[in-house]
Amino acid sequence: MVIGEAMTGMSLDEFMRLWDEEGPFELIDGERVPVSPQMFGATNSANNLAFALNTYSIPKGLGPAFVEATFVLTLFGESNWVTGSRVPDALYIRAEKLAQYKASTLIGSIIRCR
């Protein structure tokens, strides 16, 4: 959806509704791109990478790694407007960035409630 010329994306509610109804997708340049299911080899490699990263980084307080964790890109200062999303095979996020994300976004509120 494009609103005017400057705002591309969708509301967080619409993003979550579409995800639930139609399955996983990435939002790239305003277009929904379906996410293919992972095959065992790729998932195994991503798990091994996340495990190695977590074994090193978590005890040091550096941050966690995740496998196939969806993250959204939002408009600056507007956590309810999704401008993009990605579902990487493996994702590492610095502890301070994760804390900032959880504290400042609606999605962080959802994470804390689950």
C-alpha angles and dihedrals in degrees: 000000000000120000112197111322101298108049119072124170136044142273118276089244091055091046092053093044093051091045091053095043102038105023134243121341141159120234108221122172090340094308125113111231115192115235115231119225114258121249119228096258094053093044091048091052092047091049091050091050093048091047092051092047093047093047089058104031107039097058088050092049092241098129142272136279123221136195119231092345113166117226129183133215114220137192111270107271094002111091093174095064115077113206096173144349137201135195105199121188089238129009131191121193126185113244094241092050091049092049090048091048093049093046098047107038139070086229089057087056089053091050092051092050097053 
